[in-house]
Amino acid sequence: MSIVAAVPGPVVDAFRRAAPDGVEVRSLEGPLDGVEFLVPRFGETPDLVSLPSLRVVQVLSAGTEWVEPLIPSGVTLCNARDTRDTPVAEWVVGALLGATSGLLASARDRTWEHTPPAELCDATVVIVGYGSIGAAVRERLSPFGARTIAVARRARDGVRSVDELPDVLPTADAVVVLTPLTDESRGSVDAAFLAEMRDGALLVNAGRGAVVDTDALLAEVREPRLRAVLDVTDPEPLPEDHELWSAPGVLAITPHQSGDSAEADE
């Protein structure tokens, strides 16, 4: 007897190639009766309670906050930890290099004004929300000579606790936010957090938009006292007339795509 899996239509063929013998792979757009293993689209989850055979939900993202409330009791939820590490880490390094070199500011301002670049070498980069993606960022920053400080909810070998942020943030040239969205982390990058950052420091958010208090960030990037490069925002999608698009300190915004390389999807 085969196991029935339902996955998004565009990846049905890839799943069929990867699935072991005894797995029937269907499209989410087809009938879901008898489905035991389900891969939902981000933000487009069918009624899971109506699937009595469901045993496992496997998402294609590292974060699971968007689907957690929909998981019936007794169903196992799996994330895609490690699969997004490379593209997100490369996006973060690109954001840091674009900011220090002046490329991002020049692409936006388009004025012939000499502004000496900074250097990533010897810069202090604080990584908040240190997991597998944070480790990938640290590994890629090492050849540039940057000093990295890892921060997580709990301290461990080579990683500082969030309780130490008031001591760590004032030392940062850049703060990279990779924190997953939970009730505890929602809005945790608030006015007090941002106030601890030194003038001219860079905030890079490749985690979840709602971890950062948007109003508090706007207050810092209007002057601008701080600079920012964002892959995620609150709200999402970011409305075309939202002030973040035009705030002087916001160097670039990408539409929540840093982890979506073809290689990561595969």
C-alpha positions in Angstrom: 0.0 0.0 0.0 1.5 3.3 -1.1 1.9 6.5 1.0 0.0 9.4 -0.6 1.8 12.8 -0.7 0.4 16.1 -1.9 2.8 18.9 -3.0 2.6 22.2 -4.9 2.0 21.7 -8.6 5.2 23.3 -9.9 7.3 20.8 -7.9 5.4 17.6 -8.4 8.0 16.3 -10.9 10.9 17.0 -8.6 9.1 15.3 -5.7 8.4 12.2 -7.9 12.0 12.0 -8.8 13.1 12.2 -5.2 10.4 10.1 -3.6 11.3 6.5 -2.6 9.3 3.5 -4.0 5.8 3.2 -2.5 5.0 7.0 -2.5 2.3 8.3 -4.7 2.9 12.0 -5.3 -0.1 14.2 -6.2 -0.6 17.9 -6.8 -2.2 20.1 -4.1 -4.6 21.2 -6.7 -6.0 17.7 -7.1 -8.0 15.5 -4.7 -6.6 15.3 -1.2 -8.4 12.2 0.1 -6.1 9.8 1.7 -3.1 12.2 1.9 -0.7 11.4 4.6 2.3 13.6 3.7 1.5 17.2 2.7 3.8 20.1 1.5 1.8 23.3 1.6 2.5 26.5 -0.3 3.8 29.4 1.9 0.6 31.1 3.2 -1.8 28.9 1.2 -2.6 26.0 3.5 -5.6 23.8 2.8 -8.0 22.8 5.7 -5.8 20.2 7.4 -8.5 19.2 9.9 -10.5 17.8 6.9 -7.7 15.4 6.1 -8.1 12.5 8.6 -5.2 10.5 7.1 -2.7 13.3 7.5 0.4 12.4 9.4 3.2 14.8 8.4 3.3 18.4 7.1 6.6 19.3 5.5 7.1 23.0 4.7 9.7 24.3 2.3 10.7 27.3 4.5 13.0 27.4 7.6 10.3 29.3 9.5 7.0 27.6 10.5 5.1 30.3 12.3 2.7 30.8 9.4 1.5 27.2 9.5 1.8 26.2 13.2 -1.7 27.3 14.2 -3.2 25.1 11.5 -1.6 21.8 12.4 -4.0 19.3 13.9 -3.2 17.4 17.0 -1.0 14.3 16.4 0.3 15.6 13.1 4.1 16.1 12.8 5.4 19.4 11.5 8.8 19.6 9.8 10.7 22.6 8.6 13.3 23.0 5.9 16.3 23.7 8.2 19.6 23.9 6.4 18.1 24.1 2.9 18.1 27.9 2.8 21.4 28.5 4.6 23.5 29.2 1.5 21.3 31.7 -0.4 20.3 33.6 2.8 23.9 33.8 3.9 25.0 35.0 0.5 22.3 37.6 0.5 23.4 38.8 3.9 27.0 39.1 2.8 25.9 40.9 -0.3 23.9 43.4 1.8 27.0 44.0 4.0 29.3 44.5 1.0 26.8 46.6 -0.8 26.6 48.9 2.2 30.3 49.1 3.1 31.4 49.6 -0.6 28.7 52.3 -1.2 27.2 50.3 -4.1 23.7 50.3 -2.7 23.7 54.0 -1.8 25.1 54.9 -5.2 22.5 52.8 -7.1 19.8 54.7 -5.2 21.2 58.2 -5.1 22.8 58.4 -8.6 24.7 61.5 -7.8 28.4 62.2 -8.5 29.5 62.8 -5.0 32.7 61.3 -3.6 32.0 59.2 -0.5 34.9 57.0 0.7 33.9 53.4 1.2 34.1 51.6 4.5 35.7 48.1 4.8 34.2 44.9 6.0 37.6 43.8 7.2 37.8 44.4 11.0 34.1 45.4 11.1 32.0 44.0 14.0 28.9 42.1 12.8 26.4 41.0 15.4 24.3 38.0 14.3 21.0 37.9 16.3 19.2 34.6 16.1 22.2 32.3 15.6 21.2 29.0 14.1 22.3 27.2 10.9 21.9 30.3 8.7 23.8 32.4 11.2 26.6 29.8 11.2 26.7 30.0 7.4 26.9 33.8 7.5 29.8 33.6 10.0 31.6 31.1 7.8 31.3 33.4 4.8 32.4 36.5 6.6 35.5 35.0 8.0 37.6 35.4 4.8 36.7 39.1 4.7 38.3 39.5 8.2 35.1 40.6 9.8 34.6 40.0 13.5 31.3 38.2 14.2 29.4 38.0 17.5 26.7 35.4 17.6 23.7 35.9 19.8 20.9 33.4 20.6 18.1 33.0 23.1 20.4 30.9 25.3 24.2 31.2 25.6 26.4 28.3 24.5 29.9 27.8 23.4 30.8 30.6 21.1 27.3 32.2 21.3 26.2 35.0 23.6 22.7 35.2 25.2 20.1 37.8 24.2 20.5 39.1 27.8 23.9 40.4 26.7 22.6 42.5 23.8 22.8 45.8 25.7 26.6 45.2 26.0 27.0 43.9 22.4 24.9 46.2 20.3 26.9 49.4 20.9 30.0 47.6 19.5 28.3 46.6 16.2 29.0 48.1 12.8 26.2 45.9 11.5 23.5 43.9 13.2 22.1 40.9 11.2 18.6 39.8 12.3 17.9 36.1 11.7 15.5 35.5 14.5 12.5 33.3 13.9 9.1 34.8 14.6 7.6 33.7 17.9 5.4 35.4 20.6 8.6 36.2 22.4 10.5 37.6 19.4 7.7 39.6 17.8 8.7 43.3 18.0 11.8 42.5 19.9 13.9 44.8 17.7 12.2 47.8 19.2 13.1 51.4 19.9 15.2 50.4 22.9 17.1 47.8 20.8 17.8 50.2 18.0 18.8 53.0 20.4 21.7 50.8 21.6 23.2 50.7 18.1 25.8 53.3 17.3 25.2 56.2 14.9 25.6 55.0 11.3 25.3 51.3 12.0 23.6 49.0 9.6 20.6 46.8 10.4 20.2 43.8 8.1 16.9 41.8 8.4 16.7 38.4 6.7 14.6 36.7 9.4 11.0 37.8 9.8 9.6 41.3 9.3 7.5 41.3 12.4 10.6 40.8 14.6 11.4 44.4 13.9 9.1 47.2 15.1 8.5 49.1 11.9 7.6 52.4 13.5 10.8 52.2 15.6 12.9 51.5 12.6 11.3 54.3 10.6 12.2 56.7 13.4 15.9 55.8 13.0 16.1 55.7 9.2 14.3 59.0 8.5 17.2 61.2 9.7 18.9 58.9 9.0 20.7 57.9 12.2 20.8 54.2 11.2 20.9 52.4 7.8 19.0 49.3 6.8 18.9 46.6 4.2 15.7 44.5 4.4 14.5 41.2 2.8 11.5 41.1 5.1 9.2 43.8 6.4 6.1 44.3 8.4 3.6 44.4 6.7 4.2 42.1 3.8 3.8 42.7 0.9 5.0 46.2 1.6 2.6 48.7 0.1 4.0 50.8 -2.8 3.4 54.0 -0.9 5.0 52.8 2.4 7.6 55.2 3.9 10.2 52.4 4.2 10.7 52.5 0.4 11.8 56.2 0.5 13.3 56.5 3.9 16.9 57.9 3.5 18.5 55.3 5.6 17.0 52.3 3.9 19.5 51.3 1.3 17.6 48.4 -0.3 14.5 46.2 0.1 14.0 42.8 -1.5 10.6 41.1 -1.4 11.2 38.2 1.1 13.2 36.2 -1.5 16.7 35.8 0.0 16.3 32.0 0.5 14.4 31.2 -2.7 17.2 30.1 -5.0 16.4 27.3 -7.4 19.1 25.2 -5.7 17.5 25.7 -2.3 14.0 24.8 -3.7 15.4 21.6 -5.2 
